[in-house]
């Protein structure tokens, strides 16, 4: 069993960390609001007052926080994880963040005798609870192989995609595809509602055919049940799409579909839907269409 440091116990992080605890690992945990770690603490995790403190005596340190600025603070500020970790420690950022920042953290880790992996995930709150996440990893093969048994506790589809930053680039591919899928899901179900169809019955049929996707079969069901609680926050999705668009600009490619969906989600944020799940776009477009 390993000693693990963990930073971030939000919608997904709490379940992911909980799986490691349940597997018998010793976990040191920090999150911005201590009450959000209450379940983990009750299960035996040790509380740390600062992010860097989780790295003390840890063989592996994981983080899943909100924004690139949070990642930078957790890893690169004075007293951060990289400052506190002993040589040989493997640090793993599972936040969806900037590929360039993953590369910067990797360089800083190597300078301290540490190993770094960027390992964003896909699957939302359901995937986190069921330990069925897709985990896309960037970094060197040796620390990846050492970390793989821990990844397998949290996910079902785990792959090393390349060197530092490759995990984040893969996640940008993921988010670009989800963006296009989500606008299709929302517009399809708006059409169903307006035409008087029963939404669950529509999903039963189209979700099993060529139009089937994880989004229609999972988030579409939530829309049908008026459940707009976050499996993944709109505000974080807007952050991700912004990163993907910035990376696309650097590479000299145009992603007009992604740009359109990003603007629709920005409009949803302007309606105060920031903290809803990504399926909350349904409410934003419902309002635009005068269907409220």
N, C-alpha and C positions, 0 to 999 in steps of 0.2 A: 504494500500500500504506500502511496506517495503523500507527501505534504504539499498541499496546493494553496496558492494564494488566489483570491477571486475578488474582482472589482466590478460592481454593477449588478443589481438584482431587480431589474425592471421586468417588463412583461415576459421577456424570454430568459433573461439571466437567472432569475430565481429558480426556474425549473431546471435549467442546465446545470447550475451549481448543485441543486438538490440531488440530481442523478449521481454526481460524483460523491456526495456525502453518503447516499444510500449504498453506493458500491464499496464503502468502507474507508475511503480516503479521509485524511485529516485536512480540514479546510479552514483557512484564515480568510475572513471576509470583510470587505468594506463597501459601503454604498452611500450615496449622498444623504439619504434619509434613513436613519437607523431602523425605524419601525418597519421599513420594507424588507429588512433582513430578519424580522422576528421569527418567521417560520424556520429559517435556516439555523438561527441561533438556538431555537428550541430543539432542533434535531442534532445539535452538537457542534456546530461551527463556532469558531472563536472570533470575536469581534475585534477589529482594528480601527483605531481612530482616524488614521490617514491612509490614503491609497498606497503609499510607499511601504507602509508597515506590513502589508500582506506578504511582501517579498522576503521578509526576514525568515530564514530557515526553510524557505519553500524550494522545492525542486522544480516546480512548474508554477507559472503565474498566468492567469487568464483575466481578460477584461472584456466587457461588452457594455459600452457607455453610449452617450447620445450622439455627439457631434465630433468632428475632427479636432476642434479646440479642446474638448474634454480628453480625447486621446493624447494630444500633445501634453496637456497638463499632467495626466496620469503617468506618462512615460518619460518626459523630458524636462519637467520643471525641477527645481532644487528639492531634494528629498523624495524624488519620485521613485517609481519601481526600479528603473535602471540604476539609480543611486544606491538603493538598499539591497538589491539582489546580489547574492554571492556568485563568483565566477562559475560558469557551468550551468547556471539556471536557464531554463527555457521559458521565454515570455511569449504569450500568444494573445494577440488582439483580435477579438471576434466581432468588433464593431464594424459596420459598413462605413468605410472611411476613404481617404484619398490615397491612391497608389503611391504618390510621391512621398506622403508622410510615412507609409509603411517602409519605403526604401530608406528614409531618413532614420527611422527607429532601428532598422536593421544595422545600418552603419554605426550608430551610437552604441548598440548592444555589442557588436563585435569588438569595438574599441575597449569595452569593459570586460571582455572575455565571456560574454553571454551569447545565447542563441535567440533569434527572434523569428516568429512566424506570423503572417497575417492570415486570418482564417475566418472571414465573414461567413454567415450562414443564411440559408433560405428554408422556409417552412412555417414561419410565423409562430404564434403562441401554441398552436396545435402540435406542430412539429417539435417544439421545445418540450412540451408536456409528454409527448409520446416517445421522445428520444429518437425521432425519425428525421432529423434535420439533414439537409445537404450541407456539407462543409467543404468549402473551396479554399485551398491552402496555397500560400506563397512562401517560399523559403528554401532552405537547403534540405537535401534528402535525409541526412542523419538525424537532426532534431525532429523532423517530421515522423520518422519511423519510431523514435522514442516516445513521441506524443500520441501516436496512433491508437494505442489501447485506451487512452483517455477520450480521444475523439469518438471512439466506438461506443463509449458509454452515453454520449450525447446525440449521436447521429447515426444515420444508416447509409449515407452515400458520401464517402469521404475521398477526396482526391487531391494529390499534389499537382498544381497546375503549372508550376515553374518557379523561378526565383522570387526574391522579395518584390512585393507589389502585385504578383500574378493572381493571388487570391482576390485582391480588391478589383483588379481589372475583370476577372470572371464575374464578380458580383455586379459590376456595372452592366455586363451582358444580361445577367439575370433581371436586373431592375428595368432595363430597357424593354425586355420582352414582357415583363409584368405590366409596365405602363400601357403598352398597346393592348394587352389582354383586358386590363381593367376598364378601359373606356368602352371596349366591346361588351363586357359584362353589363356595365351600367346602362348603356344605351339599349341593349337587348331587353333588359328587364323593365326599363321605362316604357318601351314599346309594348311589352306584355301588359303592363298595368293600364296604359291608356286604352288598349284595345279590349280590355275587360277579361283577359285570360287569368287563370289561376297560376300564380307565379311558380309555386312548387311543381305543379304539373308540367309547366314549360321546361323547368330545369330537368325534370325526370327524363324528358324526351331529348332535348338538345344536348344535355350534359353527357349522354351516352353515345352521341354520334360524332361526326367530324368536327363539330364546334365544341366538343368537350374539352375541359381544362380544369386544373386544380381550382382556379379562381371561380369559375361558374359553379362548380360542385361544392365548394366550401364557403366562399364569401357570398356567392349568390344565395345560398341557403340562409345566410345571416340577414341579407337584405330582405328576403321573404318573411323573416321572423321579426323585422324591425329591430334587429340587433346590430348596433353600430359601435359596439365596444371595441377597443383596439386589440387586434392581434398584431398589428403593426401600425404605428401612428401615422396620420397624414403628414404631420410636421416632419417626421423623419423620412418619409418617402419623398417629400419635396427636397429635402437635403440631399438624398441619394441621386435624384434626377439632376439636381444642380451639379453634382460632382461628375456625373456621366456626360452632361453637356459640356462642361469645362474640359474634360479629357478629350472628348470628340473634337472640340475646337483646336486643342493642341495637336491632334493628329491630322487635322485638315479634312475631317469628314462631316457631312451634314446629316443630322438626324431630325428631320422635320416632324415626324410623328411624335417622338419623345418631347420635342419642344412644345407642341400643341398640348399634350397631356399635362406637362409641367405647368403650363399656364392655367389649365382647368383646375388643377389642384391648388395653385396659388389663389384662384378665385374662391375655392372652398375654404381656404384659410381666412380669406377676407370676410367670409360669412361666419367666422368663429368656430369652424369645425376642426381646428388644429389637432385636438386631442382625441378625435374619433379614429376608428380604424379606416383603412384605405377604402373600404366599401362605403364610407360616408360621402364619397363623390356622388353617389346616387341622390342624396338629399340636396346637394348643391345643384345638380342638373334638374332635379324635380322642381326646385324653386325657380330656376331660369325658365322652365317651361310652364310656369304658372300652375303647377299641379299640387301645391301645398294646401 
